[in-house]
Amino acid sequence: MITLIKRTFKSGWKNCSREKGLVFANIFILVLAISTLTSLFLLKDVSQFLISSIREKIDISVYFKLDTTEEDIIRIKEEVAKIPEVKEVQYVSQEEALASFSNKHKDDPILMQSLDEIGNNPFYASLSIRAFEASQYQAVADFLNNSSFTGLVEKVDYYQRKPVIEKIFSFVSNMNTIGIVFSLLLVIIAVSIAFNTIRLAIYSSREEIKIQRLVGASNWFIRGPFLVQGAICGFFASLICLVLFTLLTWIFGPKMEFLFPGLNLFTFFIANFWLIVLIQMASGVGLGVVSSLIAVRRHLKI
Amino acid sequence: MIKFQNVSKIYSPKAAALDGVSFEVKEKEFVSIVGKSGSGKTTLFKLILAEEKPTSGRIFFDSQEVQKIKTKELPELRRKIGAVFQDYKLLHSKTVYENIAYAMEVIGASDQEVKRDVAEALEIVGLTNRTNNFPVELSGGEKQRVAIARALIHRPEVILADEPTGNLDPYNTLDIMRLLLKINEAGTTVVLATHNRDIINSLDKRVITLQDGKIIRDEENGRFIL
């Protein structure tokens, strides 16, 4: 048994070293397939990050009349926080609203001058309310309009923002579905190309397989070296991909972080390094071995 | 040992490669099959190796019906047979040494046995200086000798030799025939298909003559008559 295993590995390795052109072509195609899978894994994280940052930006605000006391607003805030649909409530005082506006428009002298001319703080104190789902904002708005403190409320901006909120949520949900379908499609294409390349490579050996059968080799004796060859191609393709992605995320990670603060692909890559190694090795070696197994099978019928 | 019972092989309705062929080859026998090109010699070998199935009739090898052997169990049958093919059927991705060693590796011989026997076989067929060459680097005669060495190496019960001297010069032809006779004397059954009149006439062994897929003559101590 040990002799058989040794011979199988030796023969697989020899085949690789003698058919370099074919092996390079197989490795190249496998690199493409593994890169697709790794990219999808990384993009899944990027898209989750983007989706959640879009969701984070959606909220509705309840503006209170100028004579409402801070105690009342804090009490209302606690009431609102108890609503099951509400994820987060944030109190923005008049002073904070003014400071935020001034900070945002400090480079716009006309706006700042207008603010000075008004003389007092024109901003309302408000509560920023964030719900779990877009559909839940209606329930929150209804609660605010029918509660005991409705008289203190100056305005709820839900009705103005409703179409935009729904559009964003539907866009995000569509993007999710499109992403999944597109990813599946890419995986199918990548796997099919890799499988067909290996199948073609083995097709060119069909005469050898026939001869091996005629001189009395068992199916596993014939299959073995092809599987080893597939595994070797997969292993080297995975290594190439690992180096490639380490470099790419290292180079482009900081640049992406500049565009999307808080998202550094290199940090994510390093944090998930062993999982990525596992995905790449499993997909590379798995694809190589399974494709070889299926491709050899059809030539063993003699 | 090998028994054909009314075997026919029809590839196209107009011409039968074999037509109702019956004969028996006994253990340790040396049988020559002669006939013109297309008379059915190669088909006959293909049927023994279960490379093809007969259209009708039955073929037995060691009392086992060949066409009833499952694909998975065919290697067992083929390991009992050493075949020399007309087109050599060498493994092009392997060297001369590896081609010969392959027949021993499939039966599970140890590395020492492989090393010892392959060296011996290479010496017998006179190819010790070609050990590391690939088939593409060999002449027709050399390829033929590799094929013969591969067929002999694992000491099969039967050697099926389809035109084993077809590409050899007279000197090498004589050597190969001497070798086949020696193997036969040692107890191995030999079935030889050839066009070579001189060889058949000098052998003085059993000759089966095929014509248009039929046996027209089967004689002990036969001669090449067509």
Interface residues (C-beta under 8 A of the other chain):
Chain A: T3 L4 R7 N15 R18 E19 S205 E208 I211 Q212 R213 L214 V215 G216 A217 S218 N219 F221 L300 K301 I302
Chain B: L49 E51 T71 K72 L74 P75 E76 R78 R79 I81 A83 F85 K89 L90 L91 H92 S93 Y102 A103 E105 V106 I107 G108 S110 D111 R150 H154
